[in-house]
Amino acid sequence: MTASTSTASPTDTSDVILARIADILATRLPARGGDPATSYVAKLFSKGPDAALKKIGEEATELVMAVKDQQPERIVAETADLWFHCLVVLTEHGLRPEQVLAELARREGVSGLQEKASRNP
């Protein structure tokens, strides 16, 4: 399976989809033989961490513009682009989407003000 080939099933849950994408991204790491000549993600990795961070900034800006323009289809597409590049950064740092989902689950039902106050400064 390539990053551009979808094997999503209608019964796949979001966590399964995110985990599968993360597994694919990990194969694009230089240490795992990711080839910048054949893979967009391997090319990002080869450029160093700032390349993926720059893409996150670009995608976040595009999402903001889609929201301001009130274009629902673009909002969804730009959110997907932003999430994808966040997954790239997680992979680059040896982290998994399951860790992010666990953190969101931990915060679920907690007041945002209360959660923010509980963080270490």
C-alpha positions as CSV (number, residue, x, y, z in Angstrom):
1,M,0.0,0.0,0.0
2,T,1.3,3.5,-0.8
3,A,0.3,6.7,0.9
4,S,-1.8,7.6,-2.1
5,T,-3.7,4.3,-2.1
6,S,-6.7,4.1,0.2
7,T,-7.6,0.8,1.9
8,A,-10.2,2.4,4.1
9,S,-13.2,0.4,4.9
10,P,-16.6,1.9,5.8
11,T,-16.2,0.2,9.2
12,D,-12.7,1.6,9.9
13,T,-12.7,3.9,13.0
14,S,-10.8,7.1,13.0
15,D,-8.1,5.7,15.3
16,V,-7.5,2.8,12.9
17,I,-7.2,5.1,10.0
18,L,-4.7,7.4,11.8
19,A,-2.7,4.4,13.0
20,R,-2.5,3.0,9.5
21,I,-1.3,6.4,8.1
22,A,1.3,6.6,10.8
23,D,2.5,3.1,10.0
24,I,2.9,4.2,6.3
25,L,4.7,7.4,7.3
26,A,7.2,5.5,9.4
27,T,8.2,3.5,6.3
28,R,9.2,6.8,4.7
29,L,11.8,7.7,7.4
30,P,15.4,7.7,6.1
31,A,16.3,5.0,8.6
32,R,13.7,2.8,7.1
33,G,14.8,3.4,3.5
34,G,12.4,6.2,2.6
35,D,13.3,7.4,-0.9
36,P,13.0,11.2,-1.5
37,A,12.9,10.5,-5.2
38,T,9.7,8.5,-4.9
39,S,7.9,9.7,-1.8
40,Y,6.7,13.2,-0.9
41,V,7.0,12.4,2.8
42,A,10.5,10.9,2.5
43,K,11.4,14.2,0.7
44,L,10.0,16.2,3.6
45,F,12.0,14.1,6.1
46,S,15.2,14.5,4.0
47,K,14.9,18.3,4.2
48,G,15.0,18.3,8.0
49,P,12.3,19.1,10.6
50,D,11.7,22.7,9.5
51,A,10.2,21.4,6.2
52,A,7.3,19.7,7.9
53,L,6.9,22.6,10.3
54,K,6.7,25.0,7.4
55,K,4.0,22.8,5.8
56,I,2.0,22.9,9.1
57,G,2.1,26.7,9.1
58,E,1.0,26.7,5.4
59,E,-1.8,24.3,5.9
60,A,-3.0,26.1,9.1
61,T,-3.1,29.3,7.2
62,E,-5.1,27.7,4.3
63,L,-7.5,26.3,6.9
64,V,-8.1,29.7,8.4
65,M,-8.7,31.1,4.9
66,A,-11.2,28.3,4.1
67,V,-13.1,29.0,7.3
68,K,-13.1,32.8,6.7
69,D,-14.4,32.1,3.2
70,Q,-17.1,29.8,4.7
71,Q,-16.3,26.9,2.3
72,P,-17.1,23.7,4.0
73,E,-15.5,21.4,1.5
74,R,-12.2,23.3,1.6
75,I,-12.4,23.4,5.4
76,V,-12.5,19.6,5.4
77,A,-9.7,19.3,2.8
78,E,-7.4,21.8,4.6
79,T,-8.1,20.1,7.9
80,A,-7.0,16.8,6.4
81,D,-3.9,18.4,5.0
82,L,-3.1,19.9,8.4
83,W,-3.7,16.7,10.3
84,F,-1.5,14.8,7.7
85,H,1.4,17.1,8.2
86,C,0.9,16.9,12.0
87,L,1.2,13.1,11.6
88,V,4.4,13.6,9.7
89,V,5.9,15.7,12.6
90,L,4.7,13.1,15.1
91,T,6.5,10.4,13.1
92,E,9.6,12.5,12.8
93,H,9.7,12.6,16.6
94,G,8.9,8.9,17.2
95,L,5.4,9.7,18.4
96,R,2.1,8.1,17.4
97,P,-1.4,9.4,16.9
98,E,-2.6,7.0,19.6
99,Q,-0.7,9.2,22.1
100,V,-2.5,12.3,20.9
101,L,-5.8,10.5,21.1
102,A,-5.0,9.3,24.6
103,E,-4.3,13.0,25.6
104,L,-7.6,14.1,24.0
105,A,-9.4,11.3,25.9
106,R,-7.7,12.5,29.1
107,R,-9.0,16.0,28.5
108,E,-12.5,15.0,27.6
109,G,-15.1,16.3,30.0
110,V,-12.6,18.6,31.7
111,S,-13.3,22.3,31.5
112,G,-10.9,23.9,29.1
113,L,-10.1,26.6,31.7
114,Q,-9.5,24.0,34.3
115,E,-7.3,21.9,32.0
116,K,-5.2,24.9,31.0
117,A,-4.7,25.9,34.6
118,S,-3.5,22.4,35.5
119,R,-0.6,22.6,33.0
120,N,2.9,23.3,34.2
121,P,4.0,26.8,33.3
